[in-house]
């Protein structure tokens, strides 16, 4: 889990944006879930599980936040 989080954080901005494209955006949902489990954030875990169903709609928000803040929105 820690390896996946550090790999996602260590990627360049271009790779992060490519991973936020509609089909690949599920990788960011998994990132959010792992990050919440690592931080022992129960609310984050529940929201991350719910986001699995809304991932097709989340990709645009992820791309915008990655371009401007170099990070996805999360707790």
PyMOL Python script that loads the backbone (N, CA, C, O; Angstrom):
from pymol import cmd

cmd.read_pdbstr("""\
ATOM      1  N   UNK A   1       0.826  -1.187   0.000  1.00  0.00           N
ATOM      2  CA  UNK A   1       0.000   0.000   0.000  1.00  0.00           C
ATOM      3  C   UNK A   1       0.874   1.257   0.000  1.00  0.00           C
ATOM      4  O   UNK A   1       0.640   2.177  -0.783  1.00  0.00           O
ATOM      5  N   UNK A   2       1.871   1.295   0.869  1.00  0.00           N
ATOM      6  CA  UNK A   2       2.744   2.466   0.932  1.00  0.00           C
ATOM      7  C   UNK A   2       3.511   2.640  -0.365  1.00  0.00           C
ATOM      8  O   UNK A   2       3.743   3.763  -0.812  1.00  0.00           O
ATOM      9  N   UNK A   3       3.906   1.528  -0.968  1.00  0.00           N
ATOM     10  CA  UNK A   3       4.621   1.588  -2.237  1.00  0.00           C
ATOM     11  C   UNK A   3       3.763   2.189  -3.341  1.00  0.00           C
ATOM     12  O   UNK A   3       4.252   2.976  -4.152  1.00  0.00           O
ATOM     13  N   UNK A   4       2.488   1.822  -3.374  1.00  0.00           N
ATOM     14  CA  UNK A   4       1.574   2.346  -4.383  1.00  0.00           C
ATOM     15  C   UNK A   4       1.369   3.844  -4.186  1.00  0.00           C
ATOM     16  O   UNK A   4       1.369   4.606  -5.153  1.00  0.00           O
ATOM     17  N   UNK A   5       1.195   4.267  -2.934  1.00  0.00           N
ATOM     18  CA  UNK A   5       0.989   5.681  -2.642  1.00  0.00           C
ATOM     19  C   UNK A   5       2.219   6.488  -3.030  1.00  0.00           C
ATOM     20  O   UNK A   5       2.100   7.537  -3.663  1.00  0.00           O
ATOM     21  N   UNK A   6       3.390   6.009  -2.658  1.00  0.00           N
ATOM     22  CA  UNK A   6       4.606   6.750  -2.992  1.00  0.00           C
ATOM     23  C   UNK A   6       4.859   6.743  -4.499  1.00  0.00           C
ATOM     24  O   UNK A   6       5.387   7.717  -5.036  1.00  0.00           O
ATOM     25  N   UNK A   7       4.489   5.652  -5.192  1.00  0.00           N
ATOM     26  CA  UNK A   7       4.641   5.619  -6.646  1.00  0.00           C
ATOM     27  C   UNK A   7       3.741   6.654  -7.301  1.00  0.00           C
ATOM     28  O   UNK A   7       4.179   7.372  -8.201  1.00  0.00           O
ATOM     29  N   UNK A   8       2.484   6.741  -6.861  1.00  0.00           N
ATOM     30  CA  UNK A   8       1.556   7.718  -7.434  1.00  0.00           C
ATOM     31  C   UNK A   8       2.014   9.141  -7.125  1.00  0.00           C
ATOM     32  O   UNK A   8       1.933  10.015  -7.988  1.00  0.00           O
ATOM     33  N   UNK A   9       2.490   9.381  -5.915  1.00  0.00           N
ATOM     34  CA  UNK A   9       2.969  10.714  -5.554  1.00  0.00           C
ATOM     35  C   UNK A   9       4.240  11.078  -6.310  1.00  0.00           C
ATOM     36  O   UNK A   9       4.461  12.252  -6.609  1.00  0.00           O
ATOM     37  N   UNK A  10       5.075  10.103  -6.621  1.00  0.00           N
ATOM     38  CA  UNK A  10       6.353  10.362  -7.258  1.00  0.00           C
ATOM     39  C   UNK A  10       6.305  10.523  -8.764  1.00  0.00           C
ATOM     40  O   UNK A  10       7.306  10.906  -9.369  1.00  0.00           O
ATOM     41  N   UNK A  11       5.182  10.245  -9.380  1.00  0.00           N
ATOM     42  CA  UNK A  11       5.071  10.390 -10.833  1.00  0.00           C
ATOM     43  C   UNK A  11       5.121  11.863 -11.242  1.00  0.00           C
ATOM     44  O   UNK A  11       4.816  12.753 -10.448  1.00  0.00           O
ATOM     45  N   UNK A  12       5.508  12.099 -12.482  1.00  0.00           N
ATOM     46  CA  UNK A  12       5.501  13.469 -13.002  1.00  0.00           C
ATOM     47  C   UNK A  12       4.057  13.930 -13.207  1.00  0.00           C
ATOM     48  O   UNK A  12       3.124  13.127 -13.205  1.00  0.00           O
ATOM     49  N   UNK A  13       3.902  15.223 -13.381  1.00  0.00           N
ATOM     50  CA  UNK A  13       2.564  15.783 -13.561  1.00  0.00           C
ATOM     51  C   UNK A  13       1.889  15.211 -14.806  1.00  0.00           C
ATOM     52  O   UNK A  13       0.686  14.955 -14.795  1.00  0.00           O
ATOM     53  N   UNK A  14       2.649  15.012 -15.866  1.00  0.00           N
ATOM     54  CA  UNK A  14       2.092  14.462 -17.103  1.00  0.00           C
ATOM     55  C   UNK A  14       1.548  13.047 -16.885  1.00  0.00           C
ATOM     56  O   UNK A  14       0.447  12.726 -17.334  1.00  0.00           O
ATOM     57  N   UNK A  15       2.306  12.220 -16.208  1.00  0.00           N
ATOM     58  CA  UNK A  15       1.856  10.849 -15.926  1.00  0.00           C
ATOM     59  C   UNK A  15       0.620  10.872 -15.032  1.00  0.00           C
ATOM     60  O   UNK A  15      -0.310  10.094 -15.243  1.00  0.00           O
ATOM     61  N   UNK A  16       0.601  11.757 -14.036  1.00  0.00           N
ATOM     62  CA  UNK A  16      -0.564  11.860 -13.153  1.00  0.00           C
ATOM     63  C   UNK A  16      -1.815  12.233 -13.934  1.00  0.00           C
ATOM     64  O   UNK A  16      -2.887  11.676 -13.701  1.00  0.00           O
ATOM     65  N   UNK A  17      -1.680  13.175 -14.860  1.00  0.00           N
ATOM     66  CA  UNK A  17      -2.831  13.595 -15.660  1.00  0.00           C
ATOM     67  C   UNK A  17      -3.277  12.457 -16.579  1.00  0.00           C
ATOM     68  O   UNK A  17      -4.476  12.235 -16.751  1.00  0.00           O
ATOM     69  N   UNK A  18      -2.324  11.736 -17.170  1.00  0.00           N
ATOM     70  CA  UNK A  18      -2.685  10.597 -18.027  1.00  0.00           C
ATOM     71  C   UNK A  18      -3.430   9.545 -17.214  1.00  0.00           C
ATOM     72  O   UNK A  18      -4.387   8.947 -17.705  1.00  0.00           O
ATOM     73  N   UNK A  19      -3.003   9.315 -15.981  1.00  0.00           N
ATOM     74  CA  UNK A  19      -3.679   8.331 -15.126  1.00  0.00           C
ATOM     75  C   UNK A  19      -5.053   8.807 -14.666  1.00  0.00           C
ATOM     76  O   UNK A  19      -5.826   8.022 -14.115  1.00  0.00           O
ATOM     77  N   UNK A  20      -5.364  10.083 -14.885  1.00  0.00           N
ATOM     78  CA  UNK A  20      -6.676  10.613 -14.514  1.00  0.00           C
ATOM     79  C   UNK A  20      -7.673  10.576 -15.658  1.00  0.00           C
ATOM     80  O   UNK A  20      -8.813  11.012 -15.495  1.00  0.00           O
ATOM     81  N   UNK A  21      -7.267  10.062 -16.816  1.00  0.00           N
ATOM     82  CA  UNK A  21      -8.198   9.947 -17.932  1.00  0.00           C
ATOM     83  C   UNK A  21      -9.319   8.959 -17.591  1.00  0.00           C
ATOM     84  O   UNK A  21      -9.138   8.098 -16.730  1.00  0.00           O
ATOM     85  N   UNK A  22     -10.467   9.072 -18.251  1.00  0.00           N
ATOM     86  CA  UNK A  22     -11.668   8.341 -17.835  1.00  0.00           C
ATOM     87  C   UNK A  22     -11.503   6.866 -17.469  1.00  0.00           C
ATOM     88  O   UNK A  22     -12.013   6.457 -16.427  1.00  0.00           O
ATOM     89  N   UNK A  23     -10.836   6.071 -18.249  1.00  0.00           N
ATOM     90  CA  UNK A  23     -10.742   4.641 -17.930  1.00  0.00           C
ATOM     91  C   UNK A  23      -9.725   4.380 -16.820  1.00  0.00           C
ATOM     92  O   UNK A  23      -9.912   3.486 -15.995  1.00  0.00           O
ATOM     93  N   UNK A  24      -8.661   5.157 -16.805  1.00  0.00           N
ATOM     94  CA  UNK A  24      -7.586   4.942 -15.841  1.00  0.00           C
ATOM     95  C   UNK A  24      -7.824   5.624 -14.497  1.00  0.00           C
ATOM     96  O   UNK A  24      -7.060   5.415 -13.554  1.00  0.00           O
ATOM     97  N   UNK A  25      -8.862   6.425 -14.401  1.00  0.00           N
ATOM     98  CA  UNK A  25      -9.110   7.187 -13.175  1.00  0.00           C
ATOM     99  C   UNK A  25      -9.379   6.293 -11.971  1.00  0.00           C
ATOM    100  O   UNK A  25      -9.292   6.757 -10.834  1.00  0.00           O
ATOM    101  N   UNK A  26      -9.696   5.053 -12.189  1.00  0.00           N
ATOM    102  CA  UNK A  26      -9.916   4.123 -11.081  1.00  0.00           C
ATOM    103  C   UNK A  26      -8.644   3.991 -10.236  1.00  0.00           C
ATOM    104  O   UNK A  26      -8.713   3.675  -9.048  1.00  0.00           O
ATOM    105  N   UNK A  27      -7.493   4.233 -10.851  1.00  0.00           N
ATOM    106  CA  UNK A  27      -6.235   4.188 -10.105  1.00  0.00           C
ATOM    107  C   UNK A  27      -6.178   5.265  -9.027  1.00  0.00           C
ATOM    108  O   UNK A  27      -5.610   5.050  -7.956  1.00  0.00           O
ATOM    109  N   UNK A  28      -6.769   6.427  -9.314  1.00  0.00           N
ATOM    110  CA  UNK A  28      -6.811   7.484  -8.307  1.00  0.00           C
ATOM    111  C   UNK A  28      -7.813   7.159  -7.206  1.00  0.00           C
ATOM    112  O   UNK A  28      -7.615   7.553  -6.057  1.00  0.00           O
ATOM    113  N   UNK A  29      -8.869   6.458  -7.536  1.00  0.00           N
ATOM    114  CA  UNK A  29      -9.822   6.029  -6.504  1.00  0.00           C
ATOM    115  C   UNK A  29      -9.148   5.032  -5.563  1.00  0.00           C
ATOM    116  O   UNK A  29      -9.331   5.097  -4.348  1.00  0.00           O
ATOM    117  N   UNK A  30      -8.374   4.117  -6.125  1.00  0.00           N
ATOM    118  CA  UNK A  30      -7.625   3.170  -5.299  1.00  0.00           C
ATOM    119  C   UNK A  30      -6.605   3.913  -4.448  1.00  0.00           C
ATOM    120  O   UNK A  30      -6.404   3.572  -3.282  1.00  0.00           O
ATOM    121  N   UNK A  31      -5.961   4.923  -5.019  1.00  0.00           N
ATOM    122  CA  UNK A  31      -5.011   5.752  -4.277  1.00  0.00           C
ATOM    123  C   UNK A  31      -5.689   6.394  -3.063  1.00  0.00           C
ATOM    124  O   UNK A  31      -5.143   6.390  -1.960  1.00  0.00           O
ATOM    125  N   UNK A  32      -6.877   6.940  -3.282  1.00  0.00           N
ATOM    126  CA  UNK A  32      -7.600   7.576  -2.175  1.00  0.00           C
ATOM    127  C   UNK A  32      -7.957   6.557  -1.090  1.00  0.00           C
ATOM    128  O   UNK A  32      -7.860   6.855   0.100  1.00  0.00           O
ATOM    129  N   UNK A  33      -8.365   5.365  -1.500  1.00  0.00           N
ATOM    130  CA  UNK A  33      -8.702   4.325  -0.533  1.00  0.00           C
ATOM    131  C   UNK A  33      -7.472   3.924   0.273  1.00  0.00           C
ATOM    132  O   UNK A  33      -7.535   3.861   1.500  1.00  0.00           O
ATOM    133  N   UNK A  34      -6.364   3.654  -0.391  1.00  0.00           N
ATOM    134  CA  UNK A  34      -5.139   3.267   0.306  1.00  0.00           C
ATOM    135  C   UNK A  34      -4.648   4.369   1.229  1.00  0.00           C
ATOM    136  O   UNK A  34      -4.189   4.091   2.336  1.00  0.00           O
ATOM    137  N   UNK A  35      -4.741   5.617   0.785  1.00  0.00           N
ATOM    138  CA  UNK A  35      -4.296   6.743   1.606  1.00  0.00           C
ATOM    139  C   UNK A  35      -5.148   6.854   2.868  1.00  0.00           C
ATOM    140  O   UNK A  35      -4.624   7.143   3.944  1.00  0.00           O
ATOM    141  N   UNK A  36      -6.444   6.630   2.747  1.00  0.00           N
ATOM    142  CA  UNK A  36      -7.329   6.689   3.911  1.00  0.00           C
ATOM    143  C   UNK A  36      -7.073   5.518   4.857  1.00  0.00           C
ATOM    144  O   UNK A  36      -7.111   5.690   6.075  1.00  0.00           O
ATOM    145  N   UNK A  37      -6.814   4.340   4.314  1.00  0.00           N
ATOM    146  CA  UNK A  37      -6.505   3.180   5.162  1.00  0.00           C
ATOM    147  C   UNK A  37      -5.205   3.425   5.909  1.00  0.00           C
ATOM    148  O   UNK A  37      -5.101   3.118   7.097  1.00  0.00           O
ATOM    149  N   UNK A  38      -4.214   3.977   5.220  1.00  0.00           N
ATOM    150  CA  UNK A  38      -2.926   4.251   5.857  1.00  0.00           C
ATOM    151  C   UNK A  38      -3.065   5.292   6.971  1.00  0.00           C
ATOM    152  O   UNK A  38      -2.401   5.188   8.002  1.00  0.00           O
ATOM    153  N   UNK A  39      -3.922   6.289   6.768  1.00  0.00           N
ATOM    154  CA  UNK A  39      -4.143   7.328   7.781  1.00  0.00           C
ATOM    155  C   UNK A  39      -5.178   6.924   8.824  1.00  0.00           C
ATOM    156  O   UNK A  39      -5.429   7.672   9.769  1.00  0.00           O
ATOM    157  N   UNK A  40      -5.779   5.752   8.660  1.00  0.00           N
ATOM    158  CA  UNK A  40      -6.838   5.248   9.547  1.00  0.00           C
ATOM    159  C   UNK A  40      -8.004   6.234   9.636  1.00  0.00           C
ATOM    160  O   UNK A  40      -8.527   6.516  10.713  1.00  0.00           O
ATOM    161  N   UNK A  41      -8.392   6.749   8.463  1.00  0.00           N
ATOM    162  CA  UNK A  41      -9.474   7.706   8.336  1.00  0.00           C
ATOM    163  C   UNK A  41     -10.728   6.955   7.877  1.00  0.00           C
ATOM    164  O   UNK A  41     -10.872   6.649   6.694  1.00  0.00           O
ATOM    165  N   UNK A  42     -11.628   6.662   8.810  1.00  0.00           N
ATOM    166  CA  UNK A  42     -12.812   5.863   8.509  1.00  0.00           C
ATOM    167  C   UNK A  42     -13.728   6.576   7.524  1.00  0.00           C
ATOM    168  O   UNK A  42     -14.250   5.947   6.604  1.00  0.00           O
ATOM    169  N   UNK A  43     -13.929   7.862   7.700  1.00  0.00           N
ATOM    170  CA  UNK A  43     -14.774   8.614   6.773  1.00  0.00           C
ATOM    171  C   UNK A  43     -14.177   8.580   5.371  1.00  0.00           C
ATOM    172  O   UNK A  43     -14.909   8.423   4.393  1.00  0.00           O
ATOM    173  N   UNK A  44     -12.881   8.722   5.261  1.00  0.00           N
ATOM    174  CA  UNK A  44     -12.212   8.662   3.970  1.00  0.00           C
ATOM    175  C   UNK A  44     -12.361   7.300   3.309  1.00  0.00           C
ATOM    176  O   UNK A  44     -12.531   7.212   2.093  1.00  0.00           O
ATOM    177  N   UNK A  45     -12.297   6.235   4.107  1.00  0.00           N
ATOM    178  CA  UNK A  45     -12.469   4.881   3.571  1.00  0.00           C
ATOM    179  C   UNK A  45     -13.868   4.703   3.002  1.00  0.00           C
ATOM    180  O   UNK A  45     -14.037   4.162   1.909  1.00  0.00           O
ATOM    181  N   UNK A  46     -14.869   5.159   3.746  1.00  0.00           N
ATOM    182  CA  UNK A  46     -16.258   5.031   3.298  1.00  0.00           C
ATOM    183  C   UNK A  46     -16.478   5.840   2.020  1.00  0.00           C
ATOM    184  O   UNK A  46     -17.098   5.353   1.075  1.00  0.00           O
ATOM    185  N   UNK A  47     -15.974   7.067   1.991  1.00  0.00           N
ATOM    186  CA  UNK A  47     -16.150   7.901   0.802  1.00  0.00           C
ATOM    187  C   UNK A  47     -15.400   7.316  -0.388  1.00  0.00           C
ATOM    188  O   UNK A  47     -15.898   7.362  -1.513  1.00  0.00           O
ATOM    189  N   UNK A  48     -14.213   6.767  -0.159  1.00  0.00           N
ATOM    190  CA  UNK A  48     -13.442   6.153  -1.253  1.00  0.00           C
ATOM    191  C   UNK A  48     -14.177   4.953  -1.839  1.00  0.00           C
ATOM    192  O   UNK A  48     -14.158   4.742  -3.052  1.00  0.00           O
ATOM    193  N   UNK A  49     -14.814   4.177  -0.994  1.00  0.00           N
ATOM    194  CA  UNK A  49     -15.584   3.035  -1.487  1.00  0.00           C
ATOM    195  C   UNK A  49     -16.783   3.521  -2.309  1.00  0.00           C
ATOM    196  O   UNK A  49     -17.106   2.934  -3.342  1.00  0.00           O
ATOM    197  N   UNK A  50     -17.427   4.570  -1.862  1.00  0.00           N
ATOM    198  CA  UNK A  50     -18.547   5.140  -2.618  1.00  0.00           C
ATOM    199  C   UNK A  50     -18.067   5.687  -3.964  1.00  0.00           C
ATOM    200  O   UNK A  50     -18.773   5.589  -4.967  1.00  0.00           O
ATOM    201  N   UNK A  51     -16.865   6.260  -3.979  1.00  0.00           N
ATOM    202  CA  UNK A  51     -16.321   6.831  -5.218  1.00  0.00           C
ATOM    203  C   UNK A  51     -16.038   5.781  -6.283  1.00  0.00           C
ATOM    204  O   UNK A  51     -15.940   6.118  -7.463  1.00  0.00           O
ATOM    205  N   UNK A  52     -15.903   4.514  -5.892  1.00  0.00           N
ATOM    206  CA  UNK A  52     -15.732   3.465  -6.892  1.00  0.00           C
ATOM    207  C   UNK A  52     -16.891   3.471  -7.891  1.00  0.00           C
ATOM    208  O   UNK A  52     -16.705   3.150  -9.065  1.00  0.00           O
ATOM    209  N   UNK A  53     -18.071   3.832  -7.426  1.00  0.00           N
ATOM    210  CA  UNK A  53     -19.240   3.853  -8.292  1.00  0.00           C
ATOM    211  C   UNK A  53     -19.352   5.141  -9.098  1.00  0.00           C
ATOM    212  O   UNK A  53     -20.028   5.175 -10.126  1.00  0.00           O
ATOM    213  N   UNK A  54     -18.682   6.216  -8.628  1.00  0.00           N
ATOM    214  CA  UNK A  54     -18.755   7.499  -9.306  1.00  0.00           C
ATOM    215  C   UNK A  54     -17.462   7.861 -10.025  1.00  0.00           C
ATOM    216  O   UNK A  54     -17.314   8.996 -10.478  1.00  0.00           O
ATOM    217  N   UNK A  55     -16.538   6.940 -10.141  1.00  0.00           N
ATOM    218  CA  UNK A  55     -15.255   7.196 -10.793  1.00  0.00           C
ATOM    219  C   UNK A  55     -15.395   7.714 -12.221  1.00  0.00           C
ATOM    220  O   UNK A  55     -14.593   8.550 -12.636  1.00  0.00           O
ATOM    221  N   UNK A  56     -16.389   7.250 -12.992  1.00  0.00           N
ATOM    222  CA  UNK A  56     -16.506   7.794 -14.351  1.00  0.00           C
ATOM    223  C   UNK A  56     -16.785   9.298 -14.385  1.00  0.00           C
ATOM    224  O   UNK A  56     -16.526   9.947 -15.398  1.00  0.00           O
ATOM    225  N   UNK A  57     -17.299   9.846 -13.315  1.00  0.00           N
ATOM    226  CA  UNK A  57     -17.618  11.269 -13.279  1.00  0.00           C
ATOM    227  C   UNK A  57     -16.540  12.087 -12.572  1.00  0.00           C
ATOM    228  O   UNK A  57     -16.576  13.317 -12.609  1.00  0.00           O
ATOM    229  N   UNK A  58     -15.613  11.441 -11.952  1.00  0.00           N
ATOM    230  CA  UNK A  58     -14.604  12.104 -11.134  1.00  0.00           C
ATOM    231  C   UNK A  58     -13.363  12.497 -11.924  1.00  0.00           C
ATOM    232  O   UNK A  58     -12.565  13.306 -11.449  1.00  0.00           O
ATOM    233  N   UNK A  59     -13.187  11.949 -13.105  1.00  0.00           N
ATOM    234  CA  UNK A  59     -11.957  12.150 -13.855  1.00  0.00           C
ATOM    235  C   UNK A  59     -11.700  13.608 -14.204  1.00  0.00           C
ATOM    236  O   UNK A  59     -10.547  14.040 -14.178  1.00  0.00           O
ATOM    237  N   UNK A  60     -12.707  14.367 -14.523  1.00  0.00           N
ATOM    238  CA  UNK A  60     -12.525  15.767 -14.893  1.00  0.00           C
ATOM    239  C   UNK A  60     -12.034  16.593 -13.704  1.00  0.00           C
ATOM    240  O   UNK A  60     -11.145  17.432 -13.845  1.00  0.00           O
ATOM    241  N   UNK A  61     -12.610  16.351 -12.558  1.00  0.00           N
ATOM    242  CA  UNK A  61     -12.170  17.047 -11.346  1.00  0.00           C
ATOM    243  C   UNK A  61     -10.725  16.687 -11.029  1.00  0.00           C
ATOM    244  O   UNK A  61      -9.939  17.549 -10.638  1.00  0.00           O
ATOM    245  N   UNK A  62     -10.375  15.417 -11.197  1.00  0.00           N
ATOM    246  CA  UNK A  62      -8.999  14.990 -10.945  1.00  0.00           C
ATOM    247  C   UNK A  62      -8.019  15.671 -11.889  1.00  0.00           C
ATOM    248  O   UNK A  62      -6.955  16.113 -11.454  1.00  0.00           O
ATOM    249  N   UNK A  63      -8.350  15.764 -13.153  1.00  0.00           N
ATOM    250  CA  UNK A  63      -7.448  16.409 -14.112  1.00  0.00           C
ATOM    251  C   UNK A  63      -7.272  17.891 -13.774  1.00  0.00           C
ATOM    252  O   UNK A  63      -6.155  18.405 -13.818  1.00  0.00           O
ATOM    253  N   UNK A  64      -8.342  18.567 -13.443  1.00  0.00           N
ATOM    254  CA  UNK A  64      -8.256  19.988 -13.107  1.00  0.00           C
ATOM    255  C   UNK A  64      -7.392  20.199 -11.863  1.00  0.00           C
ATOM    256  O   UNK A  64      -6.533  21.080 -11.852  1.00  0.00           O
ATOM    257  N   UNK A  65      -7.608  19.413 -10.832  1.00  0.00           N
ATOM    258  CA  UNK A  65      -6.812  19.590  -9.612  1.00  0.00           C
ATOM    259  C   UNK A  65      -5.365  19.176  -9.811  1.00  0.00           C
ATOM    260  O   UNK A  65      -4.471  19.758  -9.196  1.00  0.00           O
ATOM    261  N   UNK A  66      -5.115  18.188 -10.655  1.00  0.00           N
ATOM    262  CA  UNK A  66      -3.736  17.790 -10.930  1.00  0.00           C
ATOM    263  C   UNK A  66      -2.988  18.874 -11.702  1.00  0.00           C
ATOM    264  O   UNK A  66      -1.811  19.120 -11.441  1.00  0.00           O
ATOM    265  N   UNK A  67      -3.650  19.510 -12.633  1.00  0.00           N
ATOM    266  CA  UNK A  67      -2.997  20.550 -13.422  1.00  0.00           C
ATOM    267  C   UNK A  67      -2.680  21.769 -12.553  1.00  0.00           C
ATOM    268  O   UNK A  67      -1.593  22.338 -12.657  1.00  0.00           O
ATOM    269  N   UNK A  68      -3.615  22.166 -11.706  1.00  0.00           N
ATOM    270  CA  UNK A  68      -3.421  23.386 -10.938  1.00  0.00           C
ATOM    271  C   UNK A  68      -2.729  23.183  -9.591  1.00  0.00           C
ATOM    272  O   UNK A  68      -2.005  24.069  -9.137  1.00  0.00           O
ATOM    273  N   UNK A  69      -2.937  22.030  -8.943  1.00  0.00           N
ATOM    274  CA  UNK A  69      -2.369  21.820  -7.607  1.00  0.00           C
ATOM    275  C   UNK A  69      -1.389  20.660  -7.546  1.00  0.00           C
ATOM    276  O   UNK A  69      -0.770  20.443  -6.504  1.00  0.00           O
ATOM    277  N   UNK A  70      -1.229  19.905  -8.636  1.00  0.00           N
ATOM    278  CA  UNK A  70      -0.344  18.737  -8.708  1.00  0.00           C
ATOM    279  C   UNK A  70      -0.703  17.676  -7.667  1.00  0.00           C
ATOM    280  O   UNK A  70       0.162  16.939  -7.193  1.00  0.00           O
ATOM    281  N   UNK A  71      -1.975  17.611  -7.324  1.00  0.00           N
ATOM    282  CA  UNK A  71      -2.464  16.630  -6.360  1.00  0.00           C
ATOM    283  C   UNK A  71      -3.971  16.466  -6.551  1.00  0.00           C
ATOM    284  O   UNK A  71      -4.646  17.406  -6.969  1.00  0.00           O
ATOM    285  N   UNK A  72      -4.496  15.294  -6.252  1.00  0.00           N
ATOM    286  CA  UNK A  72      -5.943  15.104  -6.312  1.00  0.00           C
ATOM    287  C   UNK A  72      -6.562  15.555  -5.003  1.00  0.00           C
ATOM    288  O   UNK A  72      -5.909  15.557  -3.959  1.00  0.00           O
ATOM    289  N   UNK A  73      -7.815  15.934  -5.070  1.00  0.00           N
ATOM    290  CA  UNK A  73      -8.506  16.353  -3.850  1.00  0.00           C
ATOM    291  C   UNK A  73      -8.769  15.174  -2.944  1.00  0.00           C
ATOM    292  O   UNK A  73      -9.349  14.173  -3.364  1.00  0.00           O
ATOM    293  N   UNK A  74      -8.347  15.292  -1.713  1.00  0.00           N
ATOM    294  CA  UNK A  74      -8.633  14.260  -0.727  1.00  0.00           C
ATOM    295  C   UNK A  74      -8.333  14.816   0.655  1.00  0.00           C
ATOM    296  O   UNK A  74      -7.746  15.888   0.799  1.00  0.00           O
ATOM    297  N   UNK A  75      -8.745  14.068   1.664  1.00  0.00           N
ATOM    298  CA  UNK A  75      -8.585  14.496   3.056  1.00  0.00           C
ATOM    299  C   UNK A  75      -7.135  14.535   3.452  1.00  0.00           C
ATOM    300  O   UNK A  75      -6.815  14.874   4.591  1.00  0.00           O
TER     301      UNK A  75
END
""", "prot")
cmd.dss("prot")
cmd.show_as("cartoon", "prot")
cmd.util.cbc("prot")
cmd.orient("prot")
